[in-house]
Amino acid sequence: MRDSGFSAAEIDTSKPHSARMYDYFLGGKDNYPVDWEAAEKVISFFPNVEEMARVNRDFMHRASRLLAERGIRQFLDIGTGIPTEPNLHQIVQAITPSARVLYADNDPIVLRHAEALLHSTPEGSTAYIQADVREPRKILTAAKELLDFEQPIALSLVALLHLVADEDHPYQIVAELLDSLAAGSYVALSHATGDFDPEAWERVVEVYRKGGTPAQVRSRIEFTRFFEGLELVDPGIELAAHWHPELGKQRGQSEQIPLYVGVARKP
């Protein structure tokens, strides 16, 4: 199912891209001078953003591990980003070798690295599509070629929804994605917040918006709205440092990292 329409010309290096900036924060090399400039501006306003990227990544590992241990064998990861090992499929297939994983991202540079994502276990499968979360129907149509929608699926929207502004209807997008999933499915979310330093995050959001990304941080109350009608997994909505730290490999994470997280089950 891999999208083969990639060409180097599709990569726009005239403006920063959120996936490449995230890669920069994680110490990766798949980014360009325009991304470095924007990322350094973000760092100047919020110096802990690099730690925040690592904390977010660790949450994805913990949430995916917990869901695999709960018997979930199918995963739909939207907003995949540039591969950084271990990737989601490596986490879940280490627990359930037959797990199926579909990745989706809107940055062509991620497609360049799709081969790294597609190294599945023999028993399982992985695939990648180039798509934007603002196109949920396109994602769902492609996902039905790999995943069995009659069985539970884990939907991963990690560090993604703060890149979807209200005018793009993020709550409606999440609802549409979840509506297609079977009962017993799960969703894992993480989201930056300005609750603790609104002035700094107003500046950070402006950097992204000037680069063409409609970023928007949200409060705890606004984040909680994404889980309406769902059954939250204990301990509910928390800062990332407090969400099942015993499942992670990183210790001593800063409790002040402004990242709300949550995992919930569709009844």
Secondary structure, DSSP 8 states (H G I E B T S, - for coil): -------GGG---SS--HHHHHHHHTT-S---HHHHHHHHHHHHH-TTHHHHHHHHHHHHHHHHHHHHHTT--EEEEES--S--SS-HHHHHHHH-TT-EEEEEES-HHHHHTHHHHT---SSSEEEEEE--TT-HHHHHHHHTTTS-TTS--EEEEET-GGGS-GGG-HHHHHHHHHHTS-TT-EEEEEEE--SS-HHHHHHHHHHHHHTT-------HHHHHGGGTTSEE-TT-SEEGGGS-GGG-S--S--TT--EEEEEEE--
